Amino acid sequence: MEKEEILKASRKENKNKDLAEMEVLYQAESHASRAGALACCLISILCSILAHTMLYSPWVIYFSMITTQWFIRFIKMKRKSDLALAILFLSLAVLSFVGFVQRLLEVRV
């Protein structure tokens, strides 16, 4: 194969993205996930200390985002461990949502 043919095939395989760019996007996603978890923890702790209640809404959003990330990884990579994590985070998202709805029903009464 010619050099140009190899480059063309590589671009097609990587959807015209540079490998360095893909690595930066991966690192950004990883740091964003950690920042989101930290923000959820801080919001929950503040709400617990100041209002003496558990705030579920940030966790519903966070676990939904993480569930999506792991499901996409499973679809692309076909690793069973990714599916297991996706199911775990999905169950946490559902439990958080149930807590959120219960809290809403308590306020309504």
C-alpha positions in Angstrom: 0.0 0.0 0.0 1.1 3.5 -0.7 1.5 6.0 2.1 -1.5 8.0 0.9 -3.7 4.9 0.8 -2.8 4.0 4.4 -3.5 7.6 5.6 -6.9 7.6 3.7 -7.8 4.2 5.3 -6.8 5.5 8.8 -8.8 8.7 8.4 -11.8 6.7 7.3 -11.5 4.3 10.2 -11.1 7.1 12.7 -13.9 9.1 11.1 -11.5 11.8 10.0 -10.4 12.5 13.6 -6.8 12.8 14.7 -5.7 10.3 17.3 -4.4 13.1 19.5 -7.8 14.8 19.2 -9.5 11.6 20.2 -7.2 11.2 23.3 -8.0 14.8 24.3 -11.7 14.2 24.0 -11.4 11.0 26.1 -9.5 12.9 28.8 -12.0 15.7 28.8 -14.9 13.2 29.2 -13.1 11.6 32.1 -12.4 14.9 33.9 -16.0 16.1 33.2 -17.4 12.9 34.8 -15.3 13.4 37.9 -16.2 17.1 38.1 -19.9 16.2 37.8 -19.6 13.6 40.6 -17.8 16.2 42.8 -20.5 18.8 42.1 -23.3 16.3 43.0 -21.5 15.4 46.2 -21.1 19.0 47.2 -24.7 19.9 46.4 -26.0 16.9 48.3 -23.8 17.6 51.3 -24.8 21.3 51.4 -28.5 20.4 51.1 -28.1 17.7 53.8 -26.4 20.2 56.2 -28.5 23.3 55.5 -31.9 21.8 54.7 -31.6 18.4 56.5 -32.9 16.6 53.4 -31.5 14.5 50.6 -31.5 16.1 47.2 -31.9 13.5 44.4 -32.2 15.6 41.3 -28.5 16.1 40.6 -27.9 12.3 41.0 -30.7 11.5 38.5 -28.9 13.6 35.9 -25.4 12.4 36.8 -26.2 8.7 36.8 -28.2 9.1 33.5 -25.1 10.7 31.9 -22.8 8.0 33.1 -25.2 5.2 32.1 -25.2 6.6 28.6 -21.4 6.7 28.4 -21.1 3.1 29.5 -23.9 1.8 27.2 -22.1 3.5 24.3 -18.8 1.9 25.3 -20.5 -1.5 25.4 -22.1 -1.0 22.0 -18.8 0.0 20.4 -16.4 -2.3 22.3 -18.7 -5.3 23.1 -17.2 -5.7 26.6 -19.4 -7.4 29.2 -17.8 -5.4 32.0 -19.0 -2.2 30.3 -22.5 -3.6 30.1 -22.4 -4.5 33.8 -21.4 -1.0 34.7 -24.1 0.5 32.5 -26.7 -1.6 34.2 -25.3 -0.7 37.6 -25.5 3.0 36.8 -28.9 2.6 35.2 -30.2 1.1 38.5 -28.7 4.0 40.5 -30.4 6.4 38.1 -33.7 4.7 38.5 -33.3 4.6 42.3 -32.4 8.3 42.3 -35.4 9.1 40.1 -37.7 7.1 42.5 -36.3 9.1 45.4 -36.9 12.3 43.5 -40.5 11.5 42.7 -41.2 10.5 46.3 -39.7 13.8 47.5 -42.0 15.6 45.0 -45.0 13.7 46.3 -44.2 14.6 49.9 -44.1 18.3 49.0 -47.4 18.1 47.2 -49.2 16.7 50.3 
